[in-house]
């Protein structure tokens, strides 16, 4: 290994050590700033001093001089604070936090380690820290004493669970050669510039309780272990197949036993005929047939015996394999589980900085940070949590003057509470005691943005109105800042949480505060799922979202405002057929000829909906596989899994289903009709229109005429809907984003499954050239909006359908 390769290796170890020391340093600075005169102040200061000192030595060993210089300056200031020469002040902590941020940027960028790219910034920070320590310059602090006490020798070595400090504990003024590669059992005396002699280190054992391994290697290993679940399911399927064969064999044995007496009687008759001497050839043939039957019976009995042995061995192997796979998977999950503290530890500093920028007093209270969750979920939740916390700090909490005027304490509070609700669920509650969300303001904002009409907004209760903040474009912030106000964040937050199989709910009271409740699965890749059959196909429903499975008579189905319902726990739940929501056609709930309906109740609280299915097959462990980049976002579908039989089965996206069910509830019909059959005459029409006004107008006209209507905001979304379901006709605008009406019509005509679907273009483009282009693309009819007439549209549709 040459010098350059050695330095690269050392810097990789340095980066891991620096991340841990900086995290510890940030935490201790925040605690010290909060309680500078408390009982633990000296202890916290001592830890911060040691972290800066150790990081200085490690950076010097790997020749990262910028970090070494900055740590040297921080260490000098910490020393003055330890000696009570310098009192802790806000300006001092500002400088410390800024220094830590600069070091983090250097450590996280390998190119910064190889060049001195921060000279001016480092010099400015060093001068700032020096002036704070000496009481000079604009940032000067008043010294606590004119006389400094004697310097006391300190043992700076500190045991750590992962980092081997013996490799990098040298100071900047006393570097050892081959610091990390030197034997850990060796003892070294090192006289530093301050004249302090450090004691000899205690020899460490050759083995350690912990090892470092790259995260991507762990992820790869976990994925391979998770694939073993498929082998477990296949082994179970093979065992089930053997047992089915055993069932066939038992049927054969029972059937053969019924003919044993007849075979015996026939043999006696042959023996009698043989003695009589008549028909000897026939007798010989029959005797041979009976002998063959006996021989076949004996061999089949032998096969039956071997089959039983195979089943017994297969059962034992399947049990052993299943247990090993489960144990291995559980162990690997534990390896990749991380406590929430690894994520939450960065938030106190973020909130502190926001509070200082906005002149607010904010206390961040965190509980339950020791609870562990899949690190992949933890990584995906970083941005959503940052957004929620920033929203709370920015326009959730008021400034001290406003709070005082409202009779509140000057300082606001944001709480993060992590709760293990069940074995496979974790709840994160983020609550503040700020101004809350005004439902009336949200309604007005949604109407102004064209999200919903004024009449629809007024019909919403306060809770439903608050839920509009999850719509893209809706924001209650009166100004747009770098932190909030664009109305995009909450929609993205909800989508990210739902993509992880979680749910997001909000509770808010004007003047009292807002509370966000996030429920997440503990692990991401595997879960328990219920296998159901609907519309002739099989689907997996995640058990975590299943409230219960119910069976009820068709006579128990009621109707509320035109939508079918069932009563459960004294509450009327919407009832829809899963096949209707997934646009599969067919019937659910056991078929119309069945007197009973089977339904899976999804959701929780007042947000539950019953989905009728043909059959509930079983519950099993499920390994999630993606649908690929081409199908990264398919509505109502979260992924796919492979059954033990080798057949792929789609996994439903429950969050999407609950949203889609609202539109399907009015058209789903499970109760027996007057003729005992469901109405199949209702034609389905897809509207592609980017204008909410035109879209609403067309939808109302067509629904009033008895059509089942689905809407899409542009051609791209419309074609996606066409690919997922069947529609009798498409009504489309022309000028739309992403895919215009001409392009949509061409794609419909160029796809085998939709080539014959009628397309009506309703557009403001009225030139002969545009009309000709529309018909060239394959449009069945072309209607100009300026001469639009409701009867003309309906007549056109009637003619095409």
N, C-alpha and C positions, 0 to 999 in steps of 0.2 A: 504494500500500500504506500503510494507516494504522499508527499506532504499535502498536496491539494485534496486528495481523497480523504486523508485523515481529518483535515480541517472541516470538510463537508460533513463528515460523520459526527464530529464533535459539535458542530453547529446544530445538527438535528437534535442531539441530546440537550443542547443549550436551549433550544426553542421550547421543548417540552417543560424543562425546568423553569424557564422564565414565565411561561403561562401560569404555572402553579403559584410561583412567588408573587407575580403581579396581582393575581386574583386574591391571594391572602393579604397583600399590602392594601389593596382597594377596600376590602372588607374592614380591616383594622382602622384605616383612616376614617371611614364612615362612622364606625362605632366611637372612635376617639372624638370626632367632631361633634357627635351627638351628646357625649357625656365627658367633656374634657376635664372636668373636676371630680369625676366619680371615683369610686373605689378601685375600679379596674383600669384607670387611666395610665398608671405607670406600667402595668402589664401589657396593655395594648401598644403603648409607645415602644416598649422593649421589643415586641414582636416585629413592629414596623421597621425599627432600626436594624434588626438582624436580617430581615428580608432584603432591605436595600444593600446592606453590607455583603450578603451572600451573592446577590445578583451582580454586584460590582465585581466580585472576584471571578464569577463564572464568565461574565462578558469579557473580562481581561484575558482569561485563558483562551478564548476563541477569537480574540482580536476584533471585538466589536467595540471600538473605542468610543463611539457616540454614547452608547448605553453606559459604558464604564464611567465616562465623565459626568453624566447626569446623576448616576447613582452615588458617585463620590460627593457631589454637592448636596444631594438629599440626605445622605448619611451624616454629613457635617451639621446640617440643620437639626436632624433628629438628635444628634449628640448634645447640641445646645439646649434643646427642649428637655432632654433627660437630666441635664445638670441644672435645670430651672433657671437658666440664663434667659430663655426665650419663652414667652407665654403663647399658647395656641390661640390663633386669631383666624377669622374667616378667610382673609387674604392669603394666609399661609397655606390653608387647606386647598384653596383654589390653585395655588402654584403646584402643590403636591399632585393633585389630580391631573393637572395639565401635563406634568412631567410623566406620570404613569401612562397617559394616553399617547404621548410621543414615543415612549419606549415600546408600547404595544404595537404601534404602527411600524417601528423599525424591526421588531422581532417577527411580525407576521409577513414581512416582505423580505425574501431572501436577497433580493438585489440591494436592499438598503444595508444589509450586513457587509456587503462587499465594497461599499463606497461611503465616503463621508458626505452624505447628501443632506445633512440636517445641521450643518455648522452654524448658520445664522440663528436658527431656532434654538439649538442647544445653548449657544452663547447667551442668547436673551434670557432663557430660563435660568441658567447658572447665575447670571448677574442679578436676576430677580430674587432668587433664593439667597444669594449672598447679601443683598441689601436688606432682606427681611431678617436675616440672622444678625447683621451688624447694626440694625436700626438706622440705616441711611437710605436715601433715595425716596421715591414716591410711595413705595410699598413698605416703608420701614415700620417695624414694630417696636414698642417700648420694651427694653430689656427688663427682665424680672429682677436682675441683680447686677451690680457693677463688678462683683468679684465672682469668678468662676471657681467652683470647687475642683479638687484634684480629680484627674482622670482615673477611673477605676478599670482595671483589666476585666474583660468579659470573655467568657467562653462562647464563641460565635457558632460553634457547630450545633446543628439541630437535627434530630432524627425525623425522617420523612418516610411515609409509607411506600412511595414509589421511586422518587429520585434518589440516586446514590450520591449523597453530598460529598463523600470522600473523593469523588471524581472532580468536583468543581468548586471547592470551598476556599480557594486561594484568594487573597486580596490583590488589589491592583498593584500595590507596591512590592508584592512578594509573589511572583508567578513561579509555578513549578513546571518543569518540562514534563511532557507526556501526562498531563493532569488526569485525564479520564482513563487512559490506558494503564496507568500505574496500578500495582497490586493493591487491593483494598486493605490488606492486612498490614501494609507498611506503615510505620510511624514517622512523622516528619515534624521537625521543629522549624518554625518560620518566624523570624524576627521582622516585624513590620516597621514602617516608617515612623509610627507613633512611639516606637520603643517598647511595644507590648509583645511579650513572648506568649504565643498561644501554646496551650498544653498539648501533649501528644494525644493523638486520636486513639480511641479504643479499637482494637482489632475487630473487624466484622466477620461474620461467618461467610463461607464461600457460597452458600446458597441463600436465596432470599424468598420471602413469603409472597412476593409480587414480581411480575414481569411486565414489560411494556410490549405492546403489539399494536401495529397500525390499525386504525379503525376500519379501513377498507378490507383488510384481511379478515377481521372479525365478521364484517357484513357478508363477505364471500362464504365464510365457513357456516354462518347461520343459514344462508340460502341453501347450501348443500344439505344441511341437517334437516331443514324444512321439507326438502324434496323427499326425504325418507318417509314422510307422512304418506306420500303416494304409494310407496311400497307396502306400508302398513294396510292401507285401504285395499290394495290389490290382493294382499294375502288374505284379508277378510273376505273379499269377493270370491277368491278361489275356494276358500273353505265353504262358503255358502253354496257354491256350485257343486262341490262334492256332496254336501248334505242334500241338495236337490237330487243328485244322482242316487243317493241312498234312498230317497223317497220313491224314485222310480223302481229301484230294486225291490223295495218292500211291496210295492204294488204288484210287481211281477211274481214275487213269492206267494202273495195272497191269491193271485189269479191261478197260479200253477197248482196250489194246494186244492183248489176247487175241482181240478181235473185228475187228481191223483187216483181216485177211485175208478174213474172212467178208463184211465190208462191201464190200471190193473185188470179191470174186467175185459178189456180188449186183448190183453196178453193171454188171459185164460182161454178166451175164445180161439186165439191163434193156436195155442197148444192143443186144444181139442181138435181143430181142423187138421192140424199136422198129423195127429194120431190116426185120423180117419183116412188120410191119404188123398183127399180131394183138394184141388187148387193149391198144390204145393208151391208153385211159383208166386202166386199172390200172397200166400202165407209167408214166404221168405221175405218178400218186399216189405210187408207190414211189420214183420219181426225186426227187420233192419231199421225201419223208421222209428219203432218204439225204442230200440237200443240207442239210436242216435238221440232221441229225445231224452233218454236217461243220461246219456253222456253229456249232452248240452246242459241239462239241469244241474249235473254235478259240477261242470265247469263254471256255470253262472254262480252256483253257490260258492265256489272257490273265489270267483271274482268279488262276490259280496263280502266274503271274509277279508280279502285284501283291501276292499274299499273301506271297510270299517277300520282297518289298521291305518289306512291313509288318512282317514278323517281324524282318528285319534292323534296321529303324529302331526297332522296339519293344525289341529286345535292347539296342541302344545307349542308348536313352532310359532303359530300366530300369536299366542299369548306372550311367549318370550320376546318375539320381535316387537309386538305392540308395546310391551312394557319398556324394552330398551329404547325404542324410538321416543316414547313419551318422556322417559327420564332424560334422554339426551337432549330432546327439544326443550324440556323445562330447564335443564342446566345451561343450555346455550342462551335461552331467553334471559336467565339470571345474569349471564355474562354481559349481555347487551342492554340490560336494564340500568338506568342511571337515575339518581335522585333528582327531584325537581330543583334542588339547590344548585346544580350545575348550570341551570338556565336562569333561575331567579336571582343568582348572586350579582348579575350585571345590572339589575333594575334599580337598586338603591342609588347608585351613582347617577344613573340616567335621570331619575326623579329629582335628585339633588340639583343637577345641572339645570333642568327645566325650571325648577322652583327659583333658582338664582336668576335665570334669564328673565323670568316674568314677574319677579318681585313678590312671589307667593311663599307662604309657609306651608309645606306639605310633609306630612309624616307617612312613610310607607311601612305598613305592618304586614309581615309574612308569617304564615303558619302552615305546617304540614309539608315543609320543604324536604323532609326526609323520605317522603313517599316516592317509590320508584316506578318508572314507566319505560317502555321501549324507547331507546334513544332516537330511533327514526321518527317517532311521534314528537319527541322533545324538540328535535331539530326543526320539524315542520311548524311547530307551535311558536317558535321564537318571534316571527314577524307579527302574527295575530295578537300575541300578548303585548308586544311593544306598541302596536297601534291602539289597543284598548287602554293601556296605561297612559299613553300620550293624550288620548282624547279626554280621559279623566282629569289629567293635570292641566290641559290647555283650556277647554271650555266646560269641563265638568265642575271643577272647583273654582270658587270665586277668589278674588284678591282679598287681603286682610281687611281693607277698608269696607268693602261691600259686605263681607261676612259679619263684621262688627255691627254694621248698620242693620243687618237682618237678625241681630241677636244671637249670632253664632260665635264660636271661638275664632280668633284671628287665623289660626292654623287649620287647614283641612287635612283629612285623612283618606288614604287609599289603602284598602286591605286586599291582600291576595291570600286566599285560604284554599289549600289543596286537601281534598277529603277522599279517602278510599271508601266509596259507597258500597261496592260489592267486590267480589273477588276478581271480576274482570272489567270493572269500571272505575274511573277516577273522575271526580268532579272538581273543577276549578271555579272558584267564586271570586270575582273582582268587583269590589263595591267601593263607592266613594260617598261622602256626605256633602256633596255639592248642591248645585241648583236643580238637578234632575232634568228630565226631558219633558217639555211641554207638548202634549198631544195636539193641541190646536195649532201650534207652530209647525209641527211636522205635517199636519194635514195641508196647511197653506203652502208649504214648500213643495209637497208632492203634486198639488194641483198646478202651482206655478211652473213646475218642471214638466208638466204634461204626463206625469206618471199615471194618474187616475183623474177621473172627472170630479167636479165639485160635488155632485150628487152621491157618487160612490164614497167620496171622502167623508161626507157628513153621516153616511150610514154606518161607518166604522165605530166601534166602541174605542175607548181610550187605549186599551191594551193592543188592539189590532192597529190603531193609528201609530203607536210607538213602533210597532213592527215594520212600518214603512221605511225606517232608517236603513234597513237592510237592502232596500232597492237602490240600484246604482243611480247616483245623481242627487240623492236626498241628503241634506246636511242641515243641522240646526245651528251651525256656526255662522255668526254674522259677518265674519271676514275669512278670507283665505290666507293661511299662513303656511310655513314650511311643515307644520305639524298636522294641520287639519283644515277642514272647510271645503274640500272639493267634492265630497259626497260619494267617493269611490271606495274608501277604505272598508266600511262596514260590510258592503256586499262581498268584497274580496275575503274579509275575515270569515264570514259565514261559509263561503264556498270552500275555503281551505279546511275549516273544521269538518264540514260535511264530507269532504273528500277523504278524511281520515276515519270516517265511520262514526263521527261524533255529532253532537247536537249543541245548538246555542240558543239560549233563552234570555230574555231581558225583562227586568222589573224596574220601574222608576216611579218616583213620587215627586211632583214639583216642589221645590224648596227643601227637599230632604235628601235626595241623592239617587244614584242609579246603581243597579246590581246586574252584572252579567254572569250567567251560569253556563259553564261549558262542561259537557259530559263526554269523556273520551274512553275508548277501549284501552286496556293496559298494554296490549300487544297488537301489532299491526298485521302481520302476515297470516296468522292462523286464528281461527275463531270457531265457535260452535254455530252451526247453521241448521235450519229446518228445510228439508227437501220437500217441495210441494209440486203438484202437477196442476197446470192451468192452461186451458186452451189447447190441450193435447201435447204440451211441452213441459219440461221440468225446469224448476228454478230453485235457487238457494236463497232463503231469507235469513239474514243474520239474527241469531237468537237474542242478541243483546237488545234489539228493538222490538221484540215480540212481547206484548203484554200477556196474551193468552191465545189459545185456540178454542173456538166454540163451535157447537153444532146445535142448530135450532130448526124448528119447522118453518116452512115457507109462510104459513099463516101468521107467524110472529113478525113478519116484515111490515113496517109501517111507512108512512110518507109524511115528510115535513117540507113544506114549500117546494113540492114537486120532486124532492130527492128521497130515495129510499133510506130507511133507518132501521136499526134494531135497538132494543132497550137492554142496557147492560149496567148493572150496579146503580139503577135508577137514573141513568143518563142515556139520552138518545144519541147513538153513534151513527154517522154516515156509513152506508153500506154500498160498496161498489165491487164489481167483478174485476179480479186482477187481469183477466184477459182483455177487458175493456180498456183499462188503463194502459196496458202494453200494446193495444191495437192488434190483438191476435185473432179476434173473431171467436166464434164458437161459444160455448156456454161454460159457466163455472158453477160451483156449489153442488156438484153431483149430477148436473143435468136437469132440465126442466121436468123430466118425468119423475125425478126423485122428490120425495115428500120433505126432505131435509136439506139444509144448506150447511156447508162447512166453511168457516171463515177464520182467517188469521188476523187478530187485532194488533195493529202496529201503532207506535207512538206512546205517549204518556199523558196523564192528567186529562185536560180538556182537549188536547190535540190528538186524540185517538181516532182511528178510522178502521173499520172492519173490511177486509178484502176477501171476497168469496173465492174459493179455489175448488178444483175438482176433487183433490185428494191430498192429504198430508201423509207423506210416505215414511219419513224417519227424521231423526236428528243425528248429526254426525260432525266430526272435526273437519274443517274446511281449510284448504290451502289456497290462498288468493293468487291468481295470475292475472297480469294486465292483458288488455286486448290489443296492445301494440300502439305505436305512435299514430297510425292511421285512424284508430278508433279511441283516441285518448279521452274523448268526452262524448259518451253516448247517453242520452237522457234515459233515466230510470235504470241504468245498468252500471254497476260498480266494478265489475271484473268477471272473471270466469274461473271455474275450478274443474278438476278432472275427477270423476267418480272412480271407484275401484274397478268398474267394468271397462274403464278407458274412455268413456263417453264424456265430452265436455258439457258443462252445465253453467248457464249464466247466473251471476250473483246480482240480485236486485239492489238498487240504490234506494234505501228507504226514505231518505230526505226528499229525493225527487218524486218518489211514489206518492208521498203525502201531499206534495204540491199538485201533481198531475191529477190526483183523485178529486180535487175540487171541481175540475172541469168535467170529469167523467161521471160524477155523482148524479148529475141531472139527466144523463142519457142512459145510465145503467139500469136495467130492469131485470130483477131477480124474482119478484113476486109473480104468481101465476096471473096471466092476462085473461081477458074474457074468453078467448078461444083456446086457452091453455098453451099458446105459443107466443114467443116474443115477437115484437114488430120488427121485421127486417126491411121494411120499405123506406126507412129513414136513411137518406143519402148523406154521405160525409163529404164535406168541402173544406179544402185548405186555402186560407187567405194569406198571401204574402204581401205585406204593406208596411212601409217604415213610418208612415204618418199615423200617430195614435188616433187622430180624429177620423181619418178615412177608414182606418182599421175597425174602429168601434162602429162607425156607420154601416159598413158592409156586414159586420158580424150581426148587428141587430136586425138588419133587413133579412138576412138569410135564415137566422134562427126563428124569426117570426113566421117565415115561410115554411118552417118545419124541418130545416136541414140541421144536421149535426156539424158544427163549425169548429175548426181548429185554426189558430192564428200563428203567424211567424213574422218576425220583424224585418226580415230581408230574404233574398233568394237563397243564401247559403243555409239559413236555418230551415227554410221551407224544404229544400232538397234533402236535408238531414232527416226531417220528419217523414218525407216520402220514402226514404230508404228504410225507415224503421217501422212504418205502418202502411195501411192501404187507404187511399182516398178515391172517391168517385170523380172528383173534379177539382181543378186548381184555379183560383182567381188571384191574379197577380198584378201589382203595379209594375212599372218599367224602371223608373229611376229610383234605385235602392243602393245602399252601400254593400260592399263585399261581392255581391252577385246581383246584377240587374235582371229585369224581367225577361229580356231577350236571351240572356245567358241561361237563365233558369229554364226557359222553354226549350232551348236547344239540348240541355242536359236531360230533361225529361224525355224528349224524343229519342235521344241517343242511348237510353237505358232500357234494356229489354223488359224489365218488370213494370215500367211506367210509360212505355212508348205510346200506348193507346189511351192514356189518361187525357181527357179534354182539358185544355188550358184557355182561360179567358183573360185577356189583358185589358185592365181598366186603368187608363193613363191620361195624363194631361197632354201628351204628345199627340198632336192632331194632323201633322203634315202627311201628305201622301207617301213621302219617303219612309217615314216612321211606320206608317200602317203597313207598307209593303215589307219592311224589314221584320215586322212582327209576324206576318203570315209566312215569310220565308223561314223564320225560326221554327215555325210549326204551330202557331197559335190557332185555336179553333174559332175564336171570335175576338174582335178588337173594338172596345167601347171607349169613347173619349169622355173624360170627366166633365168637360164644359157642357156637353149635351147629355149628361147622365140622367137616366130616368129609371126609377125603381122597377116599374113594370117591364121596361125593356130588358133590364138585367135578368129578372126572374123568367121572362119568356125565353131568353137566350139559354139559361140554365136548363129550363124544362125541355127545350128542344135537344140539347146536347146529352141530357141524362135519360 
